[in-house]
Amino acid sequence: MFVALGLIWGSSFLWIKVAIQEVDAFTLVGWRLLFGTLGMVAVIAIRRPPFPRGKSIWLALVVLGIINTALPFVLISWGEKSIDSAVASVLNSTVPLFTLVLAHLFLHDEPITARKAIGLLIGFGGVLALMARDLEAGNLRAGILGQAAVLLAAVSYASASVFARRTMREISPLVQAFVPMAFADAIVWTAATQVGDPGRLPAIPITWVALLWLGLLGSCVAYLLYYNLLHAVGATRAVMVTYMFPVVGVALGVLFLDELADWHLLVGAALVVVSIAVVNWRPKVAAVVAQAD
């Protein structure tokens, strides 16, 4: 599940870059979530999971739809209008770094340590290396704003992972994937009518391929995998799947979109990967003791 999720989400940045060339961010996300929701309906019809009844849980599911789907999807799509898909994949892989801070504050079983703090600083250095590219190129406004949007999406994802683990331990992972996605789609289409152009259908076939891929695999299948991992291994380790994003995203962006693989990208990606490794590394002796306990 972990590897499959890393490959699916890691390659999503390429498909977002393809689709955003023809449609605006809100319309892109609207179609993506529509296809994802339809795929999830089919799974729901087969599996028939129990749905919650309490109003508080339904409210929590709506909140999850906003902070884990609608907001980050739009931010990343909008950000990729001005930055490479490879850069977006690296920036989004900072999710575990934000998660470790939030998990320390809100989850009693995932405290921050000195080692994790060092990892956080290394990751921040990677982000600075990436931002230096746009500073040197004089692309301050578009480039920095695009990178800031993706970083804000990473914070949103981190908040959602902690929020879901804290409030939805008893809810079926299938319900956690479906309900927020359906609410998010309604929210995004509503916003698209105000700031987007939802009435204009894509004319290029590859755009429809990208939207279908992002919906059925990048949303439907990916969220089913993600919520199962989240409750199986915890928030900090589940979002470690973003460890794979720089490898997959950079490789695909360079190979298929002719994106620039300069020292900023390579050093930034390396520092982020190292930071996540430092955050999640467990000495063998400590791991054995933890299992014994």
C-alpha positions as YAML, in Angstrom:
chain: A
units: angstrom
residues:
- id: 1
  name: MET
  ca: [0.00, 0.00, 0.00]
- id: 2
  name: PHE
  ca: [2.81, 2.38, 0.93]
- id: 3
  name: VAL
  ca: [4.72, 1.94, -2.33]
- id: 4
  name: ALA
  ca: [1.57, 2.09, -4.47]
- id: 5
  name: LEU
  ca: [0.47, 5.30, -2.76]
- id: 6
  name: GLY
  ca: [3.90, 6.89, -3.22]
- id: 7
  name: LEU
  ca: [3.92, 6.09, -6.93]
- id: 8
  name: ILE
  ca: [0.37, 7.33, -7.50]
- id: 9
  name: TRP
  ca: [0.71, 10.60, -5.62]
- id: 10
  name: GLY
  ca: [4.29, 11.15, -6.74]
- id: 11
  name: SER
  ca: [3.22, 11.05, -10.39]
- id: 12
  name: SER
  ca: [0.16, 13.24, -9.77]
- id: 13
  name: PHE
  ca: [2.32, 16.38, -10.01]
- id: 14
  name: LEU
  ca: [3.11, 15.57, -13.65]
- id: 15
  name: TRP
  ca: [-0.57, 15.13, -14.52]
- id: 16
  name: ILE
  ca: [-1.52, 18.33, -12.69]
- id: 17
  name: LYS
  ca: [1.07, 20.19, -14.76]
- id: 18
  name: VAL
  ca: [-0.43, 18.72, -17.92]
- id: 19
  name: ALA
  ca: [-4.03, 19.61, -17.03]
- id: 20
  name: ILE
  ca: [-3.34, 23.11, -15.65]
- id: 21
  name: GLN
  ca: [-2.13, 24.18, -19.11]
- id: 22
  name: GLU
  ca: [-5.74, 24.14, -20.36]
- id: 23
  name: VAL
  ca: [-8.06, 24.51, -17.37]
- id: 24
  name: ASP
  ca: [-7.98, 26.73, -14.29]
- id: 25
  name: ALA
  ca: [-7.13, 25.33, -10.85]
- id: 26
  name: PHE
  ca: [-10.71, 25.19, -9.52]
- id: 27
  name: THR
  ca: [-12.11, 23.52, -12.63]
- id: 28
  name: LEU
  ca: [-9.22, 21.05, -12.67]
- id: 29
  name: VAL
  ca: [-9.87, 20.05, -9.07]
- id: 30
  name: GLY
  ca: [-13.63, 19.96, -9.67]
- id: 31
  name: TRP
  ca: [-13.30, 17.41, -12.48]
- id: 32
  name: ARG
  ca: [-10.68, 15.48, -10.55]
- id: 33
  name: LEU
  ca: [-12.90, 15.14, -7.50]
- id: 34
  name: LEU
  ca: [-15.98, 14.36, -9.59]
- id: 35
  name: PHE
  ca: [-14.24, 11.37, -11.18]
- id: 36
  name: GLY
  ca: [-12.82, 10.37, -7.81]
- id: 37
  name: THR
  ca: [-16.23, 10.56, -6.14]
- id: 38
  name: LEU
  ca: [-17.87, 8.48, -8.88]
- id: 39
  name: GLY
  ca: [-15.19, 5.83, -8.44]
- id: 40
  name: MET
  ca: [-15.74, 5.89, -4.69]
- id: 41
  name: VAL
  ca: [-19.51, 5.47, -5.14]
- id: 42
  name: ALA
  ca: [-18.84, 2.18, -6.92]
- id: 43
  name: VAL
  ca: [-16.65, 0.99, -4.05]
- id: 44
  name: ILE
  ca: [-19.26, 2.08, -1.48]
- id: 45
  name: ALA
  ca: [-21.97, 0.16, -3.34]
- id: 46
  name: ILE
  ca: [-19.89, -3.01, -3.17]
- id: 47
  name: ARG
  ca: [-18.47, -2.73, 0.34]
- id: 48
  name: ARG
  ca: [-21.47, -1.03, 2.05]
- id: 49
  name: PRO
  ca: [-19.58, 0.37, 5.08]
- id: 50
  name: PRO
  ca: [-21.53, 1.74, 8.09]
- id: 51
  name: PHE
  ca: [-21.98, 5.52, 8.01]
- id: 52
  name: PRO
  ca: [-21.76, 7.60, 11.19]
- id: 53
  name: ARG
  ca: [-24.90, 9.17, 12.68]
- id: 54
  name: GLY
  ca: [-23.62, 11.85, 15.04]
- id: 55
  name: LYS
  ca: [-23.70, 15.45, 13.81]
- id: 56
  name: SER
  ca: [-20.24, 16.13, 15.23]
- id: 57
  name: ILE
  ca: [-18.69, 13.37, 13.11]
- id: 58
  name: TRP
  ca: [-20.35, 14.65, 9.96]
- id: 59
  name: LEU
  ca: [-19.05, 18.14, 10.72]
- id: 60
  name: ALA
  ca: [-15.58, 16.68, 11.21]
- id: 61
  name: LEU
  ca: [-15.85, 14.93, 7.83]
- id: 62
  name: VAL
  ca: [-16.75, 18.24, 6.18]
- id: 63
  name: VAL
  ca: [-13.73, 19.91, 7.82]
- id: 64
  name: LEU
  ca: [-11.56, 17.04, 6.61]
- id: 65
  name: GLY
  ca: [-12.88, 17.52, 3.09]
- id: 66
  name: ILE
  ca: [-11.77, 21.14, 3.17]
- id: 67
  name: ILE
  ca: [-8.31, 20.80, 4.74]
- id: 68
  name: ASN
  ca: [-7.30, 17.45, 3.25]
- id: 69
  name: THR
  ca: [-8.80, 17.75, -0.23]
- id: 70
  name: ALA
  ca: [-10.38, 20.97, -1.48]
- id: 71
  name: LEU
  ca: [-7.82, 23.46, -0.15]
- id: 72
  name: PRO
  ca: [-4.55, 21.58, -0.84]
- id: 73
  name: PHE
  ca: [-5.68, 20.31, -4.26]
- id: 74
  name: VAL
  ca: [-6.51, 23.85, -5.42]
- id: 75
  name: LEU
  ca: [-3.33, 25.32, -3.92]
- id: 76
  name: ILE
  ca: [-1.05, 22.76, -5.59]
- id: 77
  name: SER
  ca: [-2.83, 23.08, -8.94]
- id: 78
  name: TRP
  ca: [-2.63, 26.87, -8.81]
- id: 79
  name: GLY
  ca: [1.00, 26.75, -7.71]
- id: 80
  name: GLU
  ca: [1.98, 24.55, -10.65]
- id: 81
  name: LYS
  ca: [0.92, 27.28, -13.06]
- id: 82
  name: SER
  ca: [4.16, 29.07, -12.18]
- id: 83
  name: ILE
  ca: [6.53, 26.37, -10.88]
- id: 84
  name: ASP
  ca: [7.78, 23.04, -12.24]
- id: 85
  name: SER
  ca: [6.02, 19.83, -11.25]
- id: 86
  name: ALA
  ca: [9.35, 18.55, -9.91]
- id: 87
  name: VAL
  ca: [9.65, 21.53, -7.55]
- id: 88
  name: ALA
  ca: [6.05, 21.06, -6.42]
- id: 89
  name: SER
  ca: [6.67, 17.39, -5.64]
- id: 90
  name: VAL
  ca: [9.68, 18.27, -3.49]
- id: 91
  name: LEU
  ca: [7.88, 21.04, -1.62]
- id: 92
  name: ASN
  ca: [4.88, 18.81, -0.96]
- id: 93
  name: SER
  ca: [7.17, 16.18, 0.54]
- id: 94
  name: THR
  ca: [7.65, 18.52, 3.52]
- id: 95
  name: VAL
  ca: [4.30, 17.27, 4.87]
- id: 96
  name: PRO
  ca: [5.98, 14.94, 7.44]
- id: 97
  name: LEU
  ca: [7.99, 17.87, 8.81]
- id: 98
  name: PHE
  ca: [4.87, 19.92, 9.48]
- id: 99
  name: THR
  ca: [3.10, 16.81, 10.74]
- id: 100
  name: LEU
  ca: [5.71, 16.07, 13.40]
- id: 101
  name: VAL
  ca: [5.21, 19.55, 14.87]
- id: 102
  name: LEU
  ca: [1.41, 19.31, 14.85]
- id: 103
  name: ALA
  ca: [1.43, 15.71, 16.09]
- id: 104
  name: HIS
  ca: [3.61, 16.76, 19.02]
- id: 105
  name: LEU
  ca: [1.08, 19.43, 19.94]
- id: 106
  name: PHE
  ca: [-2.12, 17.44, 19.48]
- id: 107
  name: LEU
  ca: [-1.30, 13.69, 19.68]
- id: 108
  name: HIS
  ca: [0.02, 12.34, 22.98]
- id: 109
  name: ASP
  ca: [1.71, 9.30, 21.37]
- id: 110
  name: GLU
  ca: [3.81, 11.17, 18.77]
- id: 111
  name: PRO
  ca: [6.13, 13.56, 20.68]
- id: 112
  name: ILE
  ca: [8.83, 15.61, 19.01]
- id: 113
  name: THR
  ca: [12.48, 14.86, 19.84]
- id: 114
  name: ALA
  ca: [15.83, 16.56, 19.30]
- id: 115
  name: ARG
  ca: [16.48, 14.29, 16.31]
- id: 116
  name: LYS
  ca: [13.16, 15.26, 14.73]
- id: 117
  name: ALA
  ca: [13.93, 18.92, 15.33]
- id: 118
  name: ILE
  ca: [17.26, 18.50, 13.48]
- id: 119
  name: GLY
  ca: [15.38, 16.85, 10.62]
- id: 120
  name: LEU
  ca: [13.01, 19.81, 10.52]
- id: 121
  name: LEU
  ca: [15.91, 22.25, 10.15]
- id: 122
  name: ILE
  ca: [17.47, 20.18, 7.36]
- id: 123
  name: GLY
  ca: [14.16, 20.13, 5.52]
- id: 124
  name: PHE
  ca: [13.82, 23.89, 5.87]
- id: 125
  name: GLY
  ca: [17.27, 24.20, 4.27]
- id: 126
  name: GLY
  ca: [15.97, 22.18, 1.33]
- id: 127
  name: VAL
  ca: [13.03, 24.54, 0.91]
- id: 128
  name: LEU
  ca: [15.39, 27.53, 0.91]
- id: 129
  name: ALA
  ca: [17.52, 25.87, -1.78]
- id: 130
  name: LEU
  ca: [14.46, 25.50, -3.99]
- id: 131
  name: MET
  ca: [13.31, 29.07, -3.44]
- id: 132
  name: ALA
  ca: [16.79, 30.34, -4.30]
- id: 133
  name: ARG
  ca: [16.23, 29.32, -7.93]
- id: 134
  name: ASP
  ca: [13.40, 31.83, -8.41]
- id: 135
  name: LEU
  ca: [15.29, 34.50, -6.48]
- id: 136
  name: GLU
  ca: [18.30, 34.17, -8.78]
- id: 137
  name: ALA
  ca: [16.11, 34.11, -11.90]
- id: 138
  name: GLY
  ca: [14.27, 37.25, -10.85]
- id: 139
  name: ASN
  ca: [11.01, 35.29, -10.87]
- id: 140
  name: LEU
  ca: [10.15, 36.57, -7.42]
- id: 141
  name: ARG
  ca: [6.43, 37.18, -7.65]
- id: 142
  name: ALA
  ca: [5.14, 34.19, -9.64]
- id: 143
  name: GLY
  ca: [7.72, 31.66, -8.52]
- id: 144
  name: ILE
  ca: [7.70, 32.45, -4.81]
- id: 145
  name: LEU
  ca: [3.92, 32.70, -4.68]
- id: 146
  name: GLY
  ca: [3.62, 29.35, -6.46]
- id: 147
  name: GLN
  ca: [6.03, 27.71, -4.01]
- id: 148
  name: ALA
  ca: [4.27, 29.34, -1.06]
- id: 149
  name: ALA
  ca: [0.95, 27.89, -2.28]
- id: 150
  name: VAL
  ca: [2.39, 24.36, -2.36]
- id: 151
  name: LEU
  ca: [3.95, 24.79, 1.08]
- id: 152
  name: LEU
  ca: [0.60, 25.99, 2.44]
- id: 153
  name: ALA
  ca: [-0.95, 22.87, 0.92]
- id: 154
  name: ALA
  ca: [1.64, 20.79, 2.80]
- id: 155
  name: VAL
  ca: [0.62, 22.46, 6.07]
- id: 156
  name: SER
  ca: [-3.02, 21.73, 5.24]
- id: 157
  name: TYR
  ca: [-2.26, 18.05, 4.58]
- id: 158
  name: ALA
  ca: [-0.32, 17.80, 7.84]
- id: 159
  name: SER
  ca: [-3.18, 19.36, 9.79]
- id: 160
  name: ALA
  ca: [-5.63, 16.95, 8.18]
- id: 161
  name: SER
  ca: [-3.59, 13.85, 9.04]
- id: 162
  name: VAL
  ca: [-3.41, 14.83, 12.71]
- id: 163
  name: PHE
  ca: [-7.06, 15.89, 12.76]
- id: 164
  name: ALA
  ca: [-8.21, 12.60, 11.20]
- id: 165
  name: ARG
  ca: [-6.20, 10.43, 13.58]
- id: 166
  name: ARG
  ca: [-7.41, 12.43, 16.58]
- id: 167
  name: THR
  ca: [-11.12, 12.52, 15.75]
- id: 168
  name: MET
  ca: [-11.91, 9.53, 13.53]
- id: 169
  name: ARG
  ca: [-10.37, 6.44, 15.04]
- id: 170
  name: GLU
  ca: [-13.68, 4.56, 14.92]
- id: 171
  name: ILE
  ca: [-14.78, 5.64, 11.43]
- id: 172
  name: SER
  ca: [-14.35, 3.31, 8.46]
- id: 173
  name: PRO
  ca: [-11.39, 4.36, 6.25]
- id: 174
  name: LEU
  ca: [-13.74, 4.01, 3.28]
- id: 175
  name: VAL
  ca: [-16.17, 6.52, 4.77]
- id: 176
  name: GLN
  ca: [-13.27, 8.83, 5.65]
- id: 177
  name: ALA
  ca: [-12.22, 8.76, 2.01]
- id: 178
  name: PHE
  ca: [-15.65, 9.11, 0.40]
- id: 179
  name: VAL
  ca: [-17.59, 11.65, 2.45]
- id: 180
  name: PRO
  ca: [-14.90, 14.38, 2.60]
- id: 181
  name: MET
  ca: [-14.24, 13.96, -1.12]
- id: 182
  name: ALA
  ca: [-17.92, 14.40, -1.99]
- id: 183
  name: PHE
  ca: [-18.21, 17.51, 0.19]
- id: 184
  name: ALA
  ca: [-14.94, 18.88, -1.21]
- id: 185
  name: ASP
  ca: [-16.17, 18.43, -4.77]
- id: 186
  name: ALA
  ca: [-19.36, 20.39, -4.04]
- id: 187
  name: ILE
  ca: [-17.32, 23.18, -2.42]
- id: 188
  name: VAL
  ca: [-14.84, 23.38, -5.30]
- id: 189
  name: TRP
  ca: [-17.49, 23.45, -8.04]
- id: 190
  name: THR
  ca: [-19.32, 26.21, -6.16]
- id: 191
  name: ALA
  ca: [-16.11, 28.23, -6.00]
- id: 192
  name: ALA
  ca: [-15.35, 27.48, -9.66]
- id: 193
  name: THR
  ca: [-18.56, 29.20, -10.75]
- id: 194
  name: GLN
  ca: [-17.28, 32.39, -9.10]
- id: 195
  name: VAL
  ca: [-13.57, 32.42, -9.91]
- id: 196
  name: GLY
  ca: [-13.08, 29.75, -12.57]
- id: 197
  name: ASP
  ca: [-14.48, 28.78, -15.96]
- id: 198
  name: PRO
  ca: [-16.27, 25.46, -15.37]
- id: 199
  name: GLY
  ca: [-18.44, 25.78, -18.46]
- id: 200
  name: ARG
  ca: [-15.50, 25.44, -20.86]
- id: 201
  name: LEU
  ca: [-14.76, 21.77, -21.49]
- id: 202
  name: PRO
  ca: [-11.17, 20.72, -22.19]
- id: 203
  name: ALA
  ca: [-10.50, 20.34, -25.91]
- id: 204
  name: ILE
  ca: [-7.18, 18.48, -25.75]
- id: 205
  name: PRO
  ca: [-7.46, 14.68, -25.22]
- id: 206
  name: ILE
  ca: [-4.40, 14.49, -22.94]
- id: 207
  name: THR
  ca: [-6.15, 16.89, -20.55]
- id: 208
  name: TRP
  ca: [-9.02, 14.41, -20.13]
- id: 209
  name: VAL
  ca: [-6.48, 11.61, -19.58]
- id: 210
  name: ALA
  ca: [-4.86, 13.71, -16.85]
- id: 211
  name: LEU
  ca: [-8.21, 14.50, -15.18]
- id: 212
  name: LEU
  ca: [-9.33, 10.86, -15.26]
- id: 213
  name: TRP
  ca: [-5.99, 9.68, -13.89]
- id: 214
  name: LEU
  ca: [-6.04, 12.29, -11.12]
- id: 215
  name: GLY
  ca: [-9.63, 11.39, -10.22]
- id: 216
  name: LEU
  ca: [-9.71, 7.61, -10.34]
- id: 217
  name: LEU
  ca: [-6.16, 6.86, -9.21]
- id: 218
  name: GLY
  ca: [-4.87, 10.08, -7.65]
- id: 219
  name: SER
  ca: [-8.02, 10.61, -5.58]
- id: 220
  name: CYS
  ca: [-10.22, 7.49, -5.31]
- id: 221
  name: VAL
  ca: [-7.61, 4.73, -5.03]
- id: 222
  name: ALA
  ca: [-5.03, 6.94, -3.30]
- id: 223
  name: TYR
  ca: [-7.35, 8.02, -0.49]
- id: 224
  name: LEU
  ca: [-8.49, 4.46, 0.15]
- id: 225
  name: LEU
  ca: [-4.83, 3.50, 0.59]
- id: 226
  name: TYR
  ca: [-3.98, 6.59, 2.64]
- id: 227
  name: TYR
  ca: [-6.68, 6.30, 5.29]
- id: 228
  name: ASN
  ca: [-5.93, 2.62, 5.82]
- id: 229
  name: LEU
  ca: [-2.26, 3.48, 6.35]
- id: 230
  name: LEU
  ca: [-3.07, 6.43, 8.60]
- id: 231
  name: HIS
  ca: [-4.79, 4.31, 11.23]
- id: 232
  name: ALA
  ca: [-2.45, 1.35, 10.81]
- id: 233
  name: VAL
  ca: [0.88, 3.11, 11.36]
- id: 234
  name: GLY
  ca: [0.05, 6.58, 12.74]
- id: 235
  name: ALA
  ca: [0.01, 10.09, 11.32]
- id: 236
  name: THR
  ca: [3.77, 10.74, 11.26]
- id: 237
  name: ARG
  ca: [4.66, 7.46, 9.56]
- id: 238
  name: ALA
  ca: [1.70, 7.47, 7.15]
- id: 239
  name: VAL
  ca: [2.69, 10.83, 5.70]
- id: 240
  name: MET
  ca: [6.24, 9.49, 5.29]
- id: 241
  name: VAL
  ca: [4.87, 8.32, 1.93]
- id: 242
  name: THR
  ca: [5.83, 11.79, 0.72]
- id: 243
  name: TYR
  ca: [9.42, 10.53, 1.05]
- id: 244
  name: MET
  ca: [8.84, 9.07, -2.42]
- id: 245
  name: PHE
  ca: [7.46, 12.26, -3.99]
- id: 246
  name: PRO
  ca: [10.80, 13.93, -4.84]
- id: 247
  name: VAL
  ca: [12.15, 10.75, -6.46]
- id: 248
  name: VAL
  ca: [9.03, 10.09, -8.55]
- id: 249
  name: GLY
  ca: [8.10, 13.72, -9.21]
- id: 250
  name: VAL
  ca: [11.57, 14.93, -10.18]
- id: 251
  name: ALA
  ca: [12.23, 11.94, -12.44]
- id: 252
  name: LEU
  ca: [8.92, 12.31, -14.31]
- id: 253
  name: GLY
  ca: [9.18, 16.10, -14.60]
- id: 254
  name: VAL
  ca: [12.69, 15.96, -16.03]
- id: 255
  name: LEU
  ca: [12.01, 12.99, -18.35]
- id: 256
  name: PHE
  ca: [8.60, 13.90, -19.75]
- id: 257
  name: LEU
  ca: [8.21, 17.66, -19.28]
- id: 258
  name: ASP
  ca: [11.82, 18.70, -19.97]
- id: 259
  name: GLU
  ca: [12.00, 20.51, -16.62]
- id: 260
  name: LEU
  ca: [15.33, 21.86, -15.45]
- id: 261
  name: ALA
  ca: [17.33, 19.65, -13.09]
- id: 262
  name: ASP
  ca: [19.75, 22.25, -11.74]
- id: 263
  name: TRP
  ca: [21.61, 22.26, -8.43]
- id: 264
  name: HIS
  ca: [18.75, 24.01, -6.64]
- id: 265
  name: LEU
  ca: [16.38, 21.14, -7.45]
- id: 266
  name: LEU
  ca: [18.87, 18.37, -6.72]
- id: 267
  name: VAL
  ca: [20.18, 19.86, -3.47]
- id: 268
  name: GLY
  ca: [16.71, 20.86, -2.30]
- id: 269
  name: ALA
  ca: [15.31, 17.40, -3.02]
- id: 270
  name: ALA
  ca: [18.27, 15.71, -1.32]
- id: 271
  name: LEU
  ca: [17.94, 17.83, 1.83]
- id: 272
  name: VAL
  ca: [14.20, 17.20, 2.08]
- id: 273
  name: VAL
  ca: [14.68, 13.44, 1.62]
- id: 274
  name: VAL
  ca: [17.45, 13.40, 4.24]
- id: 275
  name: SER
  ca: [15.30, 15.41, 6.65]
- id: 276
  name: ILE
  ca: [12.42, 12.93, 6.38]
- id: 277
  name: ALA
  ca: [14.85, 10.04, 6.86]
- id: 278
  name: VAL
  ca: [16.23, 11.70, 10.01]
- id: 279
  name: VAL
  ca: [12.72, 12.32, 11.36]
- id: 280
  name: ASN
  ca: [11.64, 8.70, 10.86]
- id: 281
  name: TRP
  ca: [14.90, 6.87, 11.62]
- id: 282
  name: ARG
  ca: [14.78, 4.53, 14.59]
- id: 283
  name: PRO
  ca: [17.94, 2.92, 16.00]
- id: 284
  name: LYS
  ca: [17.78, -0.86, 15.91]
- id: 285
  name: VAL
  ca: [18.18, -1.22, 19.67]
- id: 286
  name: ALA
  ca: [15.46, 1.34, 20.36]
- id: 287
  name: ALA
  ca: [13.12, -0.37, 17.92]
- id: 288
  name: VAL
  ca: [13.64, -3.75, 19.61]
- id: 289
  name: VAL
  ca: [12.97, -2.21, 23.04]
- id: 290
  name: ALA
  ca: [9.84, -0.51, 21.75]
- id: 291
  name: GLN
  ca: [8.53, -3.78, 20.37]
- id: 292
  name: ALA
  ca: [9.28, -5.54, 23.65]
- id: 293
  name: ASP
  ca: [7.35, -2.89, 25.54]
...
